[in-house]
Amino acid sequence: MMKMKKILAHTTGKFMLLDGMSGDELDAFRPSVVRQTPFINTRVGLNQVEIVAELKPDATDAEYVRFLKEADGDFDVANESFLARYGIDAEPTEAGEDAEAAPATSRRRRS
């Protein structure tokens, strides 16, 4: 079975999507860490999903939720910190090191 890339993505409206192939869920109200399956690619083509970034294989949705809580619900701050650690272009970190980026300017995602 082919290993699929992980991505941080969000729906373009207030609706949730469930990928029946992978079991991944795209939350209706926040970005989610999901695998980039044909289902997700189709939804991108239909403008139902926007990809925020490609992620390292060890990124998880639970970890993204932790970053979001630490950022008090600020998507920009959470995304910047999360991508500094798990983004495909992020610098490798030492084992056990917590490499979170400094907070960015505060702005909220669509309401």
Secondary structure by P-SEA (a helix, b strand, c coil): cbbbbbbbccccccbbbbcccccccccccbbbbbcccaaaaaaaaaccccccccccccccaaaaaaaaaaacccaaaaaaaaaaccccccccccccccccccccccccccc
